[in-house]
Amino acid sequence: MRGSGFEAGERVQVLLAANGRQQWESAVAGGAGRFTVAFRGPLGACARYTVHAFGSKGSRARVLQRRALPDCVSPSGGSTHT
């Protein structure tokens, strides 16, 4: 995950909530206010997740759950048209 818009040198705690589990990682924002963190383990192609980032100087960011890819949407089970 990459983040931006934080203060230079700000310590950032990042929470990934996915598949009923939570993982925390931390980073320090560089001079341009950007950071990168890597989480262990695959999410899966159709996983839904939420990411929150909390900066030590009060900055906050959130990524809401990702939309499902078209291949991940199950059929509605409704009637078919011919």
FIKOLBA-285829 format. One record per residue (C-alpha): residue number from 1; chain; residue in three letters; x, y negated, z. Coordinates in Angstrom, 3 decimals. Last residue first. Example, Ala and Ser with C-alpha at 12.3 -4.5 7.8 and 13.67 -1.06 7.14 Angstrom:
BEGIN
[atom 2, "A", "ser", [13.670, 1.060, 7.140]]
[atom 1, "A", "ala", [12.300, 4.500, 7.800]]
This chain:
BEGIN
[atom 82, "A", "thr", [-33.796, 14.851, -24.818]]
[atom 81, "A", "his", [-34.122, 13.102, -21.453]]
[atom 80, "A", "thr", [-33.056, 14.782, -18.251]]
[atom 79, "A", "ser", [-34.990, 14.683, -15.002]]
[atom 78, "A", "gly", [-33.241, 13.778, -11.793]]
[atom 77, "A", "gly", [-30.440, 15.721, -10.131]]
[atom 76, "A", "ser", [-28.533, 12.535, -9.561]]
[atom 75, "A", "pro", [-25.330, 13.997, -10.958]]
[atom 74, "A", "ser", [-22.309, 13.706, -8.691]]
[atom 73, "A", "val", [-20.045, 10.699, -8.994]]
[atom 72, "A", "cys", [-16.382, 11.679, -8.872]]
[atom 71, "A", "asp", [-15.739, 11.583, -12.639]]
[atom 70, "A", "pro", [-17.038, 7.984, -12.725]]
[atom 69, "A", "leu", [-14.506, 6.959, -10.052]]
[atom 68, "A", "ala", [-15.980, 6.215, -6.667]]
[atom 67, "A", "arg", [-15.685, 2.645, -5.497]]
[atom 66, "A", "arg", [-12.923, 2.046, -2.975]]
[atom 65, "A", "gln", [-13.898, 1.414, 0.582]]
[atom 64, "A", "leu", [-13.098, -2.070, 1.713]]
[atom 63, "A", "val", [-9.584, -3.474, 1.760]]
[atom 62, "A", "arg", [-9.023, -5.687, 4.777]]
[atom 61, "A", "ala", [-6.585, -8.442, 5.675]]
[atom 60, "A", "arg", [-5.591, -10.237, 8.843]]
[atom 59, "A", "ser", [-3.074, -12.930, 9.765]]
[atom 58, "A", "gly", [-2.864, -13.806, 13.466]]
[atom 57, "A", "lys", [0.897, -14.189, 13.888]]
[atom 56, "A", "ser", [1.475, -10.494, 14.658]]
[atom 55, "A", "gly", [-0.335, -9.535, 11.449]]
[atom 54, "A", "phe", [-3.148, -6.994, 11.327]]
[atom 53, "A", "ala", [-3.770, -5.027, 8.129]]
[atom 52, "A", "his", [-6.946, -2.969, 7.618]]
[atom 51, "A", "val", [-7.375, -0.278, 4.953]]
[atom 50, "A", "thr", [-10.599, 1.595, 4.205]]
[atom 49, "A", "tyr", [-10.890, 4.858, 2.300]]
[atom 48, "A", "arg", [-13.018, 6.919, -0.020]]
[atom 47, "A", "ala", [-11.333, 9.938, -1.538]]
[atom 46, "A", "cys", [-12.185, 11.007, -5.095]]
[atom 45, "A", "ala", [-8.682, 11.619, -6.474]]
[atom 44, "A", "gly", [-7.317, 12.983, -3.216]]
[atom 43, "A", "leu", [-5.863, 10.974, -0.367]]
[atom 42, "A", "pro", [-2.514, 12.722, -0.398]]
[atom 41, "A", "gly", [-0.266, 12.914, 2.653]]
[atom 40, "A", "arg", [1.957, 10.422, 4.386]]
[atom 39, "A", "phe", [1.283, 6.705, 4.156]]
[atom 38, "A", "ala", [3.685, 4.227, 2.565]]
[atom 37, "A", "val", [3.934, 0.570, 3.541]]
[atom 36, "A", "thr", [4.794, -2.506, 1.474]]
[atom 35, "A", "phe", [5.008, -6.132, 2.570]]
[atom 34, "A", "arg", [4.580, -9.631, 1.170]]
[atom 33, "A", "gly", [4.773, -13.026, 2.902]]
[atom 32, "A", "ala", [7.214, -14.517, 0.345]]
[atom 31, "A", "gly", [10.124, -14.339, 2.807]]
[atom 30, "A", "gly", [9.366, -10.707, 3.609]]
[atom 29, "A", "ala", [6.513, -9.349, 5.690]]
[atom 28, "A", "val", [7.618, -6.837, 8.346]]
[atom 27, "A", "ala", [6.137, -3.377, 8.188]]
[atom 26, "A", "ser", [4.031, -0.977, 10.232]]
[atom 25, "A", "glu", [2.142, 2.243, 9.620]]
[atom 24, "A", "trp", [-0.973, 3.663, 11.251]]
[atom 23, "A", "gln", [-2.986, 6.684, 10.115]]
[atom 22, "A", "gln", [-6.635, 7.443, 10.831]]
[atom 21, "A", "arg", [-8.587, 10.552, 9.911]]
[atom 20, "A", "gly", [-12.190, 11.293, 8.873]]
[atom 19, "A", "asn", [-11.246, 11.622, 5.191]]
[atom 18, "A", "ala", [-9.702, 8.170, 5.150]]
[atom 17, "A", "ala", [-8.946, 5.348, 7.579]]
[atom 16, "A", "leu", [-5.635, 3.618, 6.808]]
[atom 15, "A", "leu", [-4.465, 1.160, 9.472]]
[atom 14, "A", "val", [-1.646, -1.310, 8.794]]
[atom 13, "A", "gln", [0.308, -3.126, 11.521]]
[atom 12, "A", "val", [2.139, -6.189, 10.176]]
[atom 11, "A", "arg", [5.097, -7.957, 11.767]]
[atom 10, "A", "glu", [5.331, -11.501, 10.401]]
[atom 9, "A", "gly", [8.754, -12.427, 9.037]]
[atom 8, "A", "ala", [7.309, -14.750, 6.376]]
[atom 7, "A", "glu", [3.620, -15.320, 7.162]]
[atom 6, "A", "phe", [1.114, -13.056, 5.432]]
[atom 5, "A", "gly", [-0.528, -13.651, 2.049]]
[atom 4, "A", "ser", [0.546, -10.363, 0.520]]
[atom 3, "A", "gly", [-0.021, -6.648, 0.975]]
[atom 2, "A", "arg", [1.158, -3.504, -0.752]]
[atom 1, "A", "met", [0.000, 0.000, 0.000]]
